[in-house]
Amino acid sequence: YSGQGQVDFEGDGELLLPESAPSVGKRTIVRDQKSGLIVSEAYRKDPATGRALLPSSWVVRRFGGGADGNPTKKIVLTFDDGPDPEWTPQVLDILRQYRVPACFFVVGKQAEEYPYLVRRMWNEGHEIGNHSWSHPDLFRLSREHQKLELNLTQRVIQAITDHSTTLFRPPYGGDTEPQTGKEVSPMLTAADLHYITVGERNDPQDWRLFNLKPGTESADHTSLRDYRDIVKSVVVNRTVGSVVLLHDAGGDQYKSDRGRTIAALPELITQLQALGYQFSTVADLRGVSRAQLMPPLNGSDLYLVGADRYVFEVSYLVQRLLTTLFTLSIILGVSRILLFLTLALIQRARERHRVFVTDFAPTVSVVIAAYNEAKVITRTVQALLEGDFQNLEIIVVDDGSKDGTADVVEAAFADNSKVQVIRKPNGGKSTALNVGLARATGEIFISLDADTLFAPDTVSKLVRHFEDPQVGAVSGNVRVGNAHNIWTRWQSLEYITSQNFDRRGYDLLNCITVVPGAVGALRRKAVFDVGGYTHDTLAEDTDLTWKLRRAGWHIENDNEALAYTEAPETLTNLAKQRFRWAFGTLQCLWKHQEATFRHGAFGWVALPSLWVYQMLFPAISPFMDIAMLWSIFSGNFAKFATYFLAMFALELVAAVFAIRMDKGNMKLLPWLFVQRFVYRQLMYYVILKSIVTAIRGGAVGWGKFERTGTARVGGGTG
C-alpha cells in the first residue's frame, strides 16, 4: 500500500511545508505449501540504509500557529489573483487608510502587465507572494511546467521590486488541510524551489457573486450576495485561523467583480479591531523579518534581473500591441459587416421598385483596350455581338501587343462593320482608352476588359439607367467566369460577398467607389468633361469614377448587368493583379485626398471607408492572426478564439445574405472558413506591399497577368 491518497500532518498553523512524498512499501510473504495460507511476512529493507521499506503517505508540516507559539488575536489579510488596475488600487488605498499590512499573492502575467501596482505594494510595506504565472491548476501540469510557472513569476517580482519572494500559494487550493496528493504536489514542487506555502483557514469566498442554496454547494442565481456576508464570514471565523483569503482580481464565472470585497474590507477591519484583533504579517507568523521573507537581490542576480526586466518589458509591450491591434481589427471588421449589410438590404428593397423606360436606346460605343490578348479577345468581341443590344460599335485598341492581338481581331471580324481595330505604340491602358474614347461616336461609352464576357442582356441593362440625365456612370455585377480551382473559387466568393456586396451599399448613398473595367458604362460627354482617363495611377477606372462623382454626376449600380471575368488561376498571378488594384486605389486616395469630408457621402463615407477598410484594416489584420498564435502560448487562447469565432459567425451570416441577394451559389460558402486562413493572408501581403511601394515610389503600367481563355458566361457558380 503506497498511501497515494492520504495526507498526514505534523504541527499546527497555516504555513505549510511538504516534507515527503508517498513511498511504496515492499514485503516478503511466506505461504504454507499445503493450505496456501500466509504463515509469515517481513518488510524488505533498503540496501543502502538498512531501513524497512514501509508504505507512507504525503507528510506535510504545518507551522506558524498553535503549538508553535502563534500569538492570539492576530489576523493576516491575504489577496490573490492580482494585480488588477481597477480593484488593486482600491484595496491598497483602504489598507493605507487603516494602516493595515497585507500579503498579495500575484499572478505573474498580471504583475508583468501592471508592474506599477506590484511596485506600490512593495513600497507601501506589504508582502508579495507567488501565485503562479497564468493561474492554472498546477496539479495537471508536469513537474517542469510547474517550476516554469513559479520561476517566471519570481523573475517578474524580482524585476519589479529587486527582491525575491519565499511565499507561495497554489491556485485553486490554498487551505491548510489538503486532502489528496493532487493538492500537495504543487506544494512539493514549490518546496524544492525554497518556497513556504501559505494556506488559510478563514475563507469567506468573496469571489462568489451569488449566495449558496441552503444545504448545498451550488449557487442560488436568484440571490445576489451582499458584501456584509463577506464581513460576517470573516468575523465569525476569526478564532479558527489567522490567515484570511480575499481577492483583488479575478471573479466567478459570471462576472469579474471585486466590488463586494472593496465594500467589505473597511467594515471587516473595523469590526475585528473593535474585537481586539491586530493585523499582522506572514513574516510575523514565521518569526522572521520582511527582508528575510523577501530577500534583496545581490551579486550576479542584479545583472540577471536587469536582463529579465528588459525581457518582461518588451514582452509586455508586444502583448499590449497585439491585444490592441486584435481588438481594433475586430471592431473594424464587425462595424464594416454591420454597416454594409444594412445598406445592402435597404438598397435591395429599393431595387425591387425601380422602373425604367423600355424604349430608351441610345448609341453605344464599347472600347476594349488590349495588350497581348490574342487568347481571349475574339470571345470577348463575339459575346458583345451576340448580345440583345445592337445599336453599338466595338473599338479594339491594340496597345502595341506582341502576340498579334490586332491581327486576330481583324481576321475574325473583317466582314463586320461594327468592329474597328486601332493600332498604337505601347503606352499603357489609360492612353489606349483615351484613343478609343476619341474615336467613339456613341452617347454611352463602355470600357471593357479584354478578358471579360458580357451576358447577352448586360449592355441593355447598363444603358437603361442613362435615361436619367443626371446619371454619369453605371456599374455592373462582376462574376468569376472560371471558378474551377481553389484560387478562382475563393475569388468568386470574394466578388459576391465583398466587392458586389459593398457596391450595392455604396449605391444607396450615391458614393460608388469604382465603375470597374470589367463591367461599367459611362456617359461619353461626362467623361470628356472631366478630362478622360489619366495615366498617373494603376487604377484608371477608379480615378475616373471619382472625377465623375466630384463633378456632381450620379453613379448607379445594376446587379442584373452580369459580366464574367477571367480570374487569375495561380497564386503568383493573383498577387500581381491584387497588387495593381491595391496600389492603384492607394494612389487614387492620395490623389483625391482633398475630397475627403467633402462632396456628400462620397467624401464622408466612401473615402474614409476605403482608408479604414481597404488600407488600415488589412494592414493590421495580420496582427489578429499573430495574436491568436501568441494566445496559445500565453494562456489566453480561449478568450481570443471566442472573439474570432464570433466575428467569423457574423461574416458567415453576411455571406449568406450576399449570396442570396446576388443569386449566387451557396456551395461557395464552405470556402469562407478556409479562405480566412490562406487567401486573406495573401491580401494582407498585397496591401502591405502596396503601402511600402507607395512610400518608396513606383512606376505605372499594365501590370497584367497571362491569359488562359478559360472564362465562360455563367462560369462563376463555383
Salt bridges, closest charged atoms under 4 A:
ASP12 OD1 - ARG201 NH2 2.86
GLU19 OE2 - ARG61 NE 3.03
GLU41 OE1 - ARG27 NH1 2.91
ASP80 OD2 - HIS131 NE2 3.78
ASP80 OD1 - ARG169 NH1 2.91
ASP81 OD1 - HIS131 NE2 3.05
ASP81 OD1 - HIS135 NE2 2.95
ASP93 OD1 - ARG96 NH2 3.36
ASP93 OD1 - ARG120 NH2 2.48
GLU113 OE2 - ARG320 NH1 2.53
GLU124 OE2 - ARG96 NH1 3.43
GLU124 OE2 - ARG120 NE 2.62
ASP137 OD2 - ARG140 NE 3.52
ASP137 OD2 - LYS182 NZ 3.76
GLU149 OE2 - HIS145 NE2 3.90
ASP162 OD1 - ARG309 NH2 2.91
GLU177 OE2 - ARG62 NH1 3.82
ASP192 OD2 - ARG143 NH2 2.17
ASP206 OD1 - HIS247 ND1 2.72
ASP226 OD2 - ARG228 NE 3.17
ASP257 OD2 - LYS255 NZ 3.91
ASP257 OD2 - ARG260 NH1 3.84
ASP284 OD2 - LYS74 NZ 2.62
ASP308 OD2 - ARG155 NE 3.67
GLU351 OE1 - ARG348 NH1 3.75
GLU351 OE1 - ARG504 NH2 3.11
GLU373 OE2 - LYS704 NZ 3.77
GLU373 OE1 - ARG707 NE 2.91
ASP399 OD1 - LYS424 NZ 2.52
ASP407 OD1 - ARG423 NH2 2.57
GLU410 OE1 - ARG423 NH2 2.82
ASP449 OD1 - LYS429 NZ 2.76
ASP451 OD2 - ARG707 NH1 3.12
ASP457 OD2 - LYS461 NZ 3.11
GLU494 OE1 - ARG578 NH1 2.81
ASP502 OD2 - ARG336 NH2 2.56
ASP529 OD2 - LYS525 NZ 2.84
ASP536 OD1 - LYS591 NZ 3.13
GLU540 OE2 - LYS429 NZ 3.54
GLU540 OE1 - ARG580 NH2 3.27
ASP543 OD2 - LYS591 NZ 3.02
ASP543 OD1 - HIS592 NE2 2.67
GLU556 OE1 - HIS465 ND1 2.65
GLU556 OE2 - HIS554 NE2 3.76
ASP558 OD2 - ARG464 NH2 2.82
ASP558 OD2 - HIS465 NE2 2.63
GLU560 OE1 - ARG464 NH2 3.28
GLU569 OE2 - HIS484 NE2 3.29
GLU594 OE2 - ARG550 NH1 2.86
ASP625 OD1 - ARG676 NH1 3.70
GLU651 OE2 - ARG680 NH1 2.75
ASP662 OD2 - ARG479 NH2 3.64
GLU706 OE2 - LYS375 NZ 3.34
